[in-house]
Amino acid sequence: MQSGASPFPSTPLTRRLGVDHPIIAAPLGRGTTPDFLRAVADAGGIGFVALLSMPEDEVVSRLAPFTAATNGRFGVNLTLIVDQRRRLQAALGSGVRLVSLWYGDPAPYVPLIKAAGATSFWTVGSPEEAAHAADLGVDFLVVQGSEAGGHLVGTAPIMSLLPAVVDAARGVPVIAAGGIADGRGLAAALCLGACGIWMGTRFVASIEAANHPGHKESIVRAGARDLIETELFDGGWSNAPHRVIRNTTVRCWEEAGCPPAGARPGEAERVGSFPDGRPLLRYDVATPWAQMEGDWESAALYAGASAQLVRSVEPVRCIFSNIVADAAAALSQFAGGSPRSKEQKE
């Protein structure tokens, strides 16, 4: 890696993946590009690309640029709301050796991942799911707190859920997700038993991410009251709670009395176009991307509670260096005792 050694001890995550820092970039929809994942890998971390909307017969060709850009230092993410075995086999056949699973039953997939000599990650939202994943032989657990942005499986805030999942995991390494965007969050996660962190919102607001610039600036400006947990953006993925920034689509729906699907204002209205010309409809699950044509602000602006900690759009390398330095400082202060804590003891 080009980033240099980490200033704090290695973890099961850094040792298994051969990375410098225990920091994972979550899949960012169309914001995840080969250039973005190369920046993450060069900074000493690892990132994942989502395969949910990738045509099964194009997985190999679409992953090729990611492999070339990162020298294979990336993983794929599979959302198990549909049968993903063909996509998984295609990804494994192309050389991918890191596979993240969530939103469904991982049981049919874990043996396939193991047979290929790959490493499995499973996102859980409760101690019960963690125990089940441990029984299946999952390599790493990602515990998602309820503060997370995007689609949600977490059942409680990360500060209480993380140690409960660590206890239930029976030795399976646990990665913390949700509500983390700086070094203090990384330090807290490590102190609570995690071996690393999984971040999305902070990386959306990076120079290299291909999310729309307006989405990035919305995260920088967002406060707690600007965020809402909803199931509103359900086109392509229904009955799935998610956290977004309030925009015109959300406000118009709220002003109409929060009507159900089929009676929402502007339903089936075209608000933009995908790169291949397909229409992006209001309430679609897709997030706006840099080259989007149309009304980007009406699309789903996914963000977690950690948006309150994001104050600028920065290069990935700066995000990493700041998080690592601040985490090291926080852990050093914790180990040595702050001046205030010493006064309290006296």
Legacy VTK file of the C-alpha trace (Angstrom):
# vtk DataFile Version 3.0
C-alpha trace
ASCII
DATASET POLYDATA
POINTS 346 float
0.000 0.000 0.000
1.096 3.588 -0.652
-0.360 5.097 2.504
2.196 3.856 5.031
1.776 1.865 8.198
-1.087 2.551 10.573
-0.202 4.343 13.835
-2.205 1.854 15.906
-2.057 -1.956 16.189
-3.254 -4.223 13.403
-6.656 -5.892 13.630
-8.109 -9.104 12.187
-9.436 -6.972 9.324
-6.118 -5.381 8.368
-4.277 -8.689 8.697
-6.780 -10.745 6.680
-7.159 -8.172 3.901
-3.543 -6.999 3.902
-4.492 -3.320 4.215
-2.926 -0.568 6.285
-6.045 0.815 7.922
-9.241 -0.809 9.277
-11.485 1.349 7.094
-13.931 0.039 4.486
-15.811 2.149 1.947
-19.385 0.942 1.621
-20.890 0.632 -1.876
-22.159 4.050 -2.989
-24.421 3.068 -5.870
-23.243 4.795 -9.040
-20.855 6.811 -6.893
-18.557 3.778 -6.734
-16.267 3.874 -9.750
-12.878 2.330 -10.544
-11.211 5.673 -9.802
-12.922 5.920 -6.423
-11.977 2.388 -5.385
-8.402 2.955 -6.576
-8.206 6.024 -4.326
-9.518 3.995 -1.381
-7.045 1.172 -2.015
-4.133 3.586 -2.443
-5.073 5.262 0.847
-4.723 1.933 2.644
-8.310 0.726 2.837
-10.710 -1.347 0.777
-14.027 -0.609 -0.927
-17.012 -2.525 -2.276
-19.066 -2.173 -5.444
-22.754 -3.142 -5.500
-23.919 -5.724 -8.039
-27.693 -5.471 -7.427
-28.543 -3.580 -10.619
-25.709 -5.018 -12.731
-27.011 -7.321 -15.521
-25.955 -10.887 -14.776
-24.348 -11.381 -18.173
-22.307 -8.175 -17.818
-20.800 -8.736 -14.364
-17.420 -9.911 -15.644
-17.030 -7.115 -18.196
-18.181 -4.410 -15.777
-15.852 -5.583 -13.015
-12.822 -5.645 -15.307
-12.129 -1.885 -14.986
-12.329 -2.164 -11.168
-9.810 -4.992 -11.204
-7.475 -3.047 -13.464
-7.726 0.144 -11.419
-7.180 -1.486 -8.023
-5.101 -4.544 -8.932
-7.962 -6.590 -7.486
-8.053 -4.695 -4.177
-11.834 -4.373 -3.893
-14.908 -6.406 -3.038
-18.449 -6.893 -4.328
-21.712 -6.415 -2.476
-24.797 -8.566 -3.078
-28.251 -7.564 -1.848
-30.192 -10.789 -1.364
-33.661 -9.555 -2.300
-33.297 -11.650 -5.475
-31.337 -14.791 -6.275
-27.755 -13.593 -6.580
-25.955 -16.875 -7.232
-25.251 -16.171 -10.893
-23.789 -12.746 -10.098
-21.756 -14.271 -7.276
-20.336 -17.015 -9.471
-19.477 -14.497 -12.187
-17.703 -12.237 -9.694
-15.775 -15.133 -8.159
-14.869 -16.378 -11.616
-13.441 -12.958 -12.463
-11.095 -13.165 -9.482
-12.996 -11.237 -6.801
-12.084 -12.557 -3.360
-14.076 -10.266 -1.043
-17.859 -10.693 -0.973
-20.325 -8.725 1.144
-23.870 -10.037 1.638
-26.963 -8.507 3.214
-30.762 -8.299 3.208
-31.694 -11.974 3.031
-30.419 -15.403 3.977
-26.658 -15.872 3.440
-26.834 -19.663 3.883
-26.864 -20.577 0.141
-23.989 -18.198 -0.605
-21.407 -18.700 2.149
-20.369 -22.231 0.976
-19.868 -20.931 -2.572
-17.670 -18.111 -1.279
-15.643 -20.487 0.873
-15.211 -22.986 -1.963
-13.631 -20.217 -4.053
-11.206 -19.346 -1.268
-12.835 -15.931 -0.877
-13.667 -13.939 2.272
-17.289 -13.383 3.278
-18.884 -10.401 5.020
-22.461 -10.399 6.301
-24.288 -7.258 7.451
-26.403 -7.833 10.555
-28.741 -5.679 12.605
-29.125 -7.753 15.759
-27.265 -10.170 18.049
-29.535 -12.979 16.860
-28.455 -12.466 13.254
-24.841 -12.373 14.401
-25.173 -15.752 16.101
-26.754 -17.223 12.962
-23.944 -15.842 10.801
-21.360 -17.344 13.141
-23.051 -20.733 12.756
-22.752 -20.399 8.967
-19.023 -19.707 9.120
-19.094 -16.113 7.892
-15.610 -14.573 8.050
-16.572 -11.026 9.102
-19.725 -9.460 10.462
-20.710 -5.894 9.634
-23.038 -4.598 12.346
-25.152 -1.700 11.128
-26.423 0.780 13.692
-29.746 2.484 13.200
-27.959 5.795 12.470
-26.805 4.529 9.073
-27.678 6.131 5.766
-29.124 4.326 2.785
-31.016 1.098 3.389
-31.292 -0.041 6.971
-31.116 -3.340 8.832
-29.903 -1.977 12.178
-32.261 -2.316 15.134
-30.493 -0.072 17.660
-27.875 2.703 17.871
-24.358 1.511 17.155
-23.021 2.274 20.663
-25.338 -0.311 22.222
-25.681 -2.688 19.269
-21.958 -3.127 18.547
-20.915 -4.641 21.900
-24.039 -6.828 21.928
-23.145 -8.207 18.501
-19.494 -8.684 19.506
-20.704 -10.789 22.439
-23.031 -12.832 20.212
-20.512 -13.339 17.410
-18.499 -15.980 19.300
-15.147 -14.735 18.063
-16.114 -13.779 14.503
-14.517 -10.350 13.847
-17.026 -7.494 13.791
-16.934 -4.290 11.720
-18.969 -1.253 12.843
-21.241 0.663 10.463
-23.604 3.573 10.960
-22.995 6.988 12.495
-19.218 6.941 11.940
-17.448 9.595 9.880
-14.274 10.545 11.749
-11.394 9.234 13.830
-13.299 9.502 17.072
-15.839 7.073 15.671
-13.103 4.670 14.624
-11.498 4.870 18.076
-14.850 4.285 19.786
-15.600 1.305 17.553
-12.222 -0.293 18.301
-12.732 0.246 22.042
-16.145 -1.434 21.819
-14.666 -4.536 20.226
-14.819 -3.848 16.488
-11.911 -4.669 14.196
-12.713 -1.850 11.773
-15.360 0.508 10.407
-17.600 0.563 7.330
-18.468 4.077 6.088
-20.723 5.346 3.329
-21.883 8.907 4.000
-18.379 10.284 4.607
-17.168 8.797 1.312
-20.106 10.086 -0.719
-18.766 13.527 0.201
-15.362 12.807 -1.348
-13.821 14.298 -4.462
-13.433 10.929 -6.189
-16.947 9.556 -5.576
-19.128 9.877 -8.678
-22.216 10.903 -6.733
-23.778 14.171 -7.866
-21.945 17.286 -6.584
-25.250 18.573 -5.264
-25.710 15.381 -3.221
-22.253 15.862 -1.742
-22.975 19.467 -0.780
-26.331 18.434 0.691
-24.463 16.112 3.063
-22.091 18.919 4.061
-25.049 21.198 4.860
-27.275 18.579 6.521
-28.201 18.680 10.194
-30.120 16.133 12.225
-33.509 17.635 11.324
-32.751 17.385 7.620
-32.631 13.578 7.767
-35.603 11.230 7.635
-36.055 7.482 7.918
-38.657 6.391 5.389
-39.661 3.791 2.803
-40.500 6.480 0.261
-37.922 5.755 -2.436
-39.177 2.282 -3.257
-38.978 2.060 -7.041
-36.969 -1.124 -7.565
-36.744 -2.060 -3.881
-39.982 -1.940 -1.912
-40.744 -2.293 1.800
-37.185 -1.376 2.763
-36.544 1.432 5.264
-33.824 3.892 4.376
-32.444 7.238 5.565
-32.273 10.202 3.195
-31.923 13.972 3.279
-35.240 15.802 2.931
-35.658 17.176 -0.580
-38.532 18.432 -2.712
-39.862 14.897 -3.246
-39.974 14.222 0.498
-41.484 17.615 1.345
-44.218 17.388 -1.308
-45.129 13.916 -0.057
-45.240 15.131 3.558
-47.347 18.166 2.616
-49.790 15.821 0.835
-50.301 13.911 4.094
-47.823 11.081 3.433
-50.129 9.093 1.117
-49.325 5.459 0.258
-47.760 4.270 -2.967
-50.121 4.803 -5.878
-51.433 8.073 -4.459
-48.217 10.034 -3.997
-47.700 13.410 -5.728
-45.745 13.204 -8.963
-45.739 9.416 -9.020
-44.228 7.931 -12.202
-42.939 11.400 -13.139
-39.605 11.369 -14.948
-37.041 13.404 -12.999
-33.909 12.371 -14.850
-32.186 9.888 -17.110
-29.737 7.075 -16.542
-26.506 7.146 -18.594
-28.058 4.657 -21.046
-31.119 6.866 -21.539
-33.547 4.941 -19.331
-35.848 7.208 -17.302
-35.241 7.844 -13.618
-38.664 8.172 -12.017
-39.635 10.049 -8.890
-39.472 7.676 -5.886
-36.927 5.461 -7.679
-34.359 3.742 -5.459
-31.427 5.150 -7.457
-29.314 7.974 -6.072
-28.194 10.867 -8.332
-24.813 10.552 -10.040
-22.389 13.130 -11.385
-23.488 12.943 -15.040
-27.226 12.744 -14.286
-29.431 14.777 -16.591
-32.546 16.308 -15.077
-33.692 17.188 -11.564
-31.000 15.554 -9.413
-32.361 17.138 -6.226
-35.625 15.146 -6.479
-33.827 11.794 -6.400
-32.961 9.819 -3.257
-30.229 11.663 -1.340
-29.016 8.898 0.956
-27.169 9.998 4.085
-26.734 8.839 7.656
-26.665 10.702 10.956
-22.908 11.067 10.503
-23.623 13.789 7.918
-23.507 16.167 10.888
-19.772 15.419 11.111
-19.027 16.038 7.424
-17.982 19.649 6.928
-16.369 19.603 3.502
-15.921 17.534 0.355
-12.349 16.214 0.453
-10.071 13.823 -1.433
-10.178 10.225 -0.238
-6.541 10.340 0.880
-7.299 13.310 3.149
-10.336 11.570 4.620
-8.182 8.555 5.452
-5.268 10.530 6.874
-7.527 12.654 9.074
-9.465 9.656 10.393
-6.309 7.677 11.128
-4.554 10.590 12.852
-7.598 11.523 14.928
-8.238 7.906 15.912
-4.631 7.463 17.003
-4.828 10.656 19.071
-8.101 9.604 20.683
-6.789 6.143 21.559
-3.573 7.629 22.949
-5.542 10.058 25.098
-7.778 7.241 26.284
-4.792 5.085 27.212
-2.962 7.885 28.997
-5.941 9.556 30.568
-7.080 13.069 29.733
-6.294 15.998 32.081
-9.940 16.126 33.087
-10.060 12.431 33.959
-6.957 12.820 36.137
-8.548 15.723 38.018
-11.648 13.648 38.613
-9.540 10.821 40.045
-7.781 13.232 42.399
LINES 1 347
346 0 1 2 3 4 5 6 7 8 9 10 11 12 13 14 15 16 17 18 19 20 21 22 23 24 25 26 27 28 29 30 31 32 33 34 35 36 37 38 39 40 41 42 43 44 45 46 47 48 49 50 51 52 53 54 55 56 57 58 59 60 61 62 63 64 65 66 67 68 69 70 71 72 73 74 75 76 77 78 79 80 81 82 83 84 85 86 87 88 89 90 91 92 93 94 95 96 97 98 99 100 101 102 103 104 105 106 107 108 109 110 111 112 113 114 115 116 117 118 119 120 121 122 123 124 125 126 127 128 129 130 131 132 133 134 135 136 137 138 139 140 141 142 143 144 145 146 147 148 149 150 151 152 153 154 155 156 157 158 159 160 161 162 163 164 165 166 167 168 169 170 171 172 173 174 175 176 177 178 179 180 181 182 183 184 185 186 187 188 189 190 191 192 193 194 195 196 197 198 199 200 201 202 203 204 205 206 207 208 209 210 211 212 213 214 215 216 217 218 219 220 221 222 223 224 225 226 227 228 229 230 231 232 233 234 235 236 237 238 239 240 241 242 243 244 245 246 247 248 249 250 251 252 253 254 255 256 257 258 259 260 261 262 263 264 265 266 267 268 269 270 271 272 273 274 275 276 277 278 279 280 281 282 283 284 285 286 287 288 289 290 291 292 293 294 295 296 297 298 299 300 301 302 303 304 305 306 307 308 309 310 311 312 313 314 315 316 317 318 319 320 321 322 323 324 325 326 327 328 329 330 331 332 333 334 335 336 337 338 339 340 341 342 343 344 345
